Structures are given as C-alpha cells and as structure tokens.
C-alpha cells in the first residue's frame, strides 16, 4: 500500500513539475522580464526586504524552501521577516547588521519555457550564495519555478528551492530536468 501511495504521489508530482504542455522559447522581452523578476527576488532576499520579496509572487503564490512551505504573499513575507528578526536577535551588542553585503545570492543558467499563449512559463536555474567576512560559497542548488503573467507582469506562481548542500535536499544524478521534465522531482520529498 505504501509503495502504491508513493508511486501515485510521484506521478502527480512529476506531472505538476513538467513544462507547459505546449511550450515555446521566450521572446527577448519575456526573457528580460523574467530575468528582472529573478533580480528583484534576489535583492529582496539578500537585503531581507519582506514586502519586496513577497511582491515577486502572485497573490496566491507558493514558496517551497528548506524550512517548509508558505502560501500567499503574507506568509511569504513572514518567511523573510522571521529571517531578518532572527539575524538581528543573533547580532552581538553594537554589531552592525551587514545586509546584502554579508550574504549574496547569484542566479545563472536559466532555462525558460513559455506557454504558447504567453501567460505562463516554467523556469529552471542554478543558484549559489556567498557569505562571510572572507566570502565563500555557503549554499547552492537550483530553482524550479512556475510563473504567471498578471496584467502584463511576470510573477512566481510557485518556486521550489533545492538547497543541494543540505542533507536530503539533493536530486538524483543523471536526470537532467531540462530534457526529462516528466521524471524530474518525482523522487524528492517535500
């Protein structure tokens, strides 16, 4: 019974992570707009700006990350607000907080497929973060995104963050998510 349930969940998850049924490569403008969205997201997380971070998501957007899941802009903003409050509470007396200069994320190798009607898209991208007074890579992974266009502007409908340096958060080797979207993610637990 457990294997049957696991198989059903795997099939459902794989179907939800697949590229749009009818997809095309983005236009230059679509690509630029989606890359700009990613930039706004990264600056917001690095500078611990909860409202700007949440504004990159659709009103009912979903964020899946190492700490769980947040649904809707208010819950998503709370993730960053809590992170900022934890960091401020851990700062030693008199210590200045360092903002984005202390922790910086970088995104690369974006693969974007846009639905034929131009109103939704999928995206895969690598990311890594550097931090510390002597900057070093502190975390890395990839994103799996579903995007939606609302009133001409792109937003994350869902974003799944894979922190591949964390135990249990990696993915299987040799399953390229770009060329095997039907299998991608089926083995990863939430």
C-alpha positions as CSV (number, residue, x, y, z in Angstrom):
1,X,0.0,0.0,0.0
2,X,2.8,2.4,0.9
3,X,4.6,1.7,-2.4
4,X,1.3,2.4,-4.3
5,X,0.8,5.6,-2.5
6,X,4.4,6.7,-3.1
7,X,4.0,5.8,-6.7
8,X,0.8,7.9,-7.0
9,X,2.5,10.9,-5.3
10,X,5.5,10.6,-7.5
11,X,3.4,10.6,-10.7
12,X,1.3,13.5,-9.5
13,X,4.4,15.5,-8.5
14,X,6.2,14.7,-11.8
15,X,3.1,15.9,-13.8
16,X,3.0,19.1,-11.8
17,X,6.7,19.9,-12.4
18,X,6.6,19.2,-16.2
19,X,6.9,22.0,-18.7
20,X,3.7,23.6,-20.1
21,X,2.0,21.1,-22.5
22,X,2.6,23.4,-25.4
23,X,5.7,25.5,-24.8
24,X,8.0,27.7,-26.8
25,X,11.2,29.6,-26.1
26,X,10.7,33.0,-24.6
27,X,10.9,36.2,-26.7
28,X,13.8,38.5,-25.9
29,X,11.4,40.7,-23.9
30,X,9.9,37.8,-22.0
31,X,13.4,36.6,-21.1
32,X,14.4,40.0,-20.0
33,X,11.3,40.4,-17.9
34,X,11.7,37.0,-16.2
35,X,15.4,37.7,-15.5
36,X,14.4,41.1,-14.0
37,X,11.9,39.3,-11.7
38,X,14.7,37.0,-10.6
39,X,16.9,40.0,-9.8
40,X,14.2,41.6,-7.7
41,X,13.7,38.4,-5.8
42,X,17.5,38.0,-5.1
43,X,18.0,41.6,-4.0
44,X,14.9,41.3,-1.7
45,X,16.1,38.1,0.0
46,X,19.7,39.4,0.4
47,X,18.6,42.7,1.9
48,X,15.9,41.0,4.0
49,X,13.1,43.1,2.5
50,X,9.9,41.1,3.2
51,X,7.4,43.2,1.1
52,X,9.6,43.3,-2.0
53,X,10.3,39.6,-1.7
54,X,6.6,38.7,-1.4
55,X,5.8,41.1,-4.3
56,X,7.7,38.8,-6.7
57,X,5.0,36.2,-6.1
58,X,1.4,36.0,-7.5
59,X,-1.1,36.9,-4.7
60,X,-1.7,33.2,-4.2
61,X,1.9,32.2,-4.9
62,X,3.6,29.2,-3.2
63,X,7.1,29.1,-1.9
64,X,8.7,25.7,-1.1
65,X,12.0,26.0,0.7
66,X,14.2,24.2,3.2
67,X,12.1,25.4,6.1
68,X,8.7,24.4,4.7
69,X,6.1,26.0,2.6
70,X,4.5,29.4,2.5
71,X,1.3,30.2,0.6
72,X,0.2,33.7,-0.3
73,X,2.1,37.0,-0.1
74,X,1.6,37.5,3.6
75,X,3.0,34.1,4.6
76,X,5.8,34.5,2.1
77,X,6.7,37.9,3.6
78,X,6.7,36.3,7.0
79,X,9.5,33.9,5.9
80,X,11.8,36.9,5.2
81,X,10.6,38.9,8.2
82,X,11.4,36.0,10.5
83,X,14.8,35.5,8.9
84,X,15.6,39.2,9.4
85,X,14.4,39.1,13.0
86,X,16.5,36.0,13.8
87,X,19.6,37.6,12.4
88,X,19.0,40.9,14.3
89,X,18.4,38.9,17.5
90,X,21.7,37.0,17.0
91,X,23.8,40.1,16.3
92,X,26.1,40.9,19.2
93,X,25.7,44.2,21.1
94,X,27.0,47.0,18.9
95,X,27.4,44.8,15.9
96,X,26.2,46.4,12.7
97,X,24.0,44.2,10.5
98,X,25.5,43.7,7.1
99,X,22.6,43.5,4.7
100,X,23.2,42.1,1.3
101,X,26.9,42.7,1.6
102,X,27.2,39.8,4.0
103,X,25.0,37.3,2.1
104,X,24.7,37.5,-1.6
105,X,22.9,35.1,-4.0
106,X,23.7,34.6,-7.6
107,X,21.5,33.0,-10.3
108,X,22.7,31.5,-13.6
109,X,21.9,29.1,-16.4
110,X,18.2,30.0,-16.6
111,X,16.1,27.7,-18.9
112,X,12.8,29.2,-19.6
113,X,9.8,27.7,-21.5
114,X,6.8,29.9,-22.1
115,X,3.3,28.6,-22.8
116,X,2.1,29.2,-26.3
117,X,-0.4,31.9,-25.1
118,X,2.4,33.8,-23.3
119,X,0.6,33.8,-19.9
120,X,2.6,31.2,-18.0
121,X,6.1,29.8,-18.0
122,X,8.4,27.3,-16.3
123,X,12.0,28.1,-15.3
124,X,14.9,26.1,-14.0
125,X,18.0,27.9,-12.8
126,X,21.1,27.3,-10.7
127,X,21.9,29.5,-7.7
128,X,24.6,29.8,-5.1
129,X,25.2,32.2,-2.2
130,X,28.4,33.6,-0.8
131,X,28.7,34.9,2.7
132,X,31.2,35.8,5.5
133,X,33.8,38.4,6.1
134,X,36.1,36.2,3.9
135,X,33.5,35.4,1.2
136,X,33.0,31.8,0.4
137,X,30.2,29.7,-1.1
138,X,27.8,29.0,1.8
139,X,25.0,27.3,-0.1
140,X,24.0,26.2,-3.6
141,X,21.2,24.5,-5.5
142,X,18.6,25.2,-8.1
143,X,15.2,26.6,-8.5
144,X,12.2,25.0,-10.2
145,X,9.6,27.7,-11.0
146,X,6.1,28.1,-12.4
147,X,5.5,31.7,-13.5
148,X,2.3,33.5,-14.4
149,X,1.7,36.8,-16.2
150,X,-0.8,39.1,-14.5
151,X,-1.7,42.4,-16.2
152,X,1.4,42.1,-18.3
153,X,3.8,41.4,-15.4
154,X,5.5,38.2,-14.5
155,X,5.2,36.7,-11.0
156,X,6.2,33.4,-9.4
157,X,3.1,31.2,-9.1
158,X,5.3,28.7,-7.4
159,X,9.0,28.4,-6.5
160,X,10.7,25.3,-5.2
161,X,14.2,25.9,-3.8
162,X,16.6,22.9,-3.8
163,X,19.3,23.5,-1.3
164,X,21.6,20.8,-2.6
165,X,24.3,21.2,0.0
166,X,21.8,20.2,2.7
167,X,21.3,16.6,3.7
168,X,18.2,15.1,2.0
169,X,17.7,18.1,-0.3
170,X,19.7,17.0,-3.4
171,X,18.4,15.3,-6.5
172,X,19.3,12.2,-8.4
173,X,22.3,12.2,-10.6
174,X,21.8,11.9,-14.4
175,X,18.2,13.1,-14.5
176,X,18.5,16.3,-16.5
177,X,15.4,18.3,-15.5
178,X,15.5,20.2,-18.8
179,X,15.3,17.1,-21.0
180,X,13.4,14.9,-18.6
181,X,10.7,17.0,-17.0
182,X,8.3,14.1,-16.7
183,X,10.8,12.3,-14.3
184,X,12.1,15.4,-12.6
185,X,11.3,15.9,-8.9
186,X,9.4,12.6,-8.6
187,X,11.9,11.3,-6.1
188,X,12.3,14.5,-4.0
189,X,10.3,14.7,-0.8
190,X,8.7,18.0,0.3
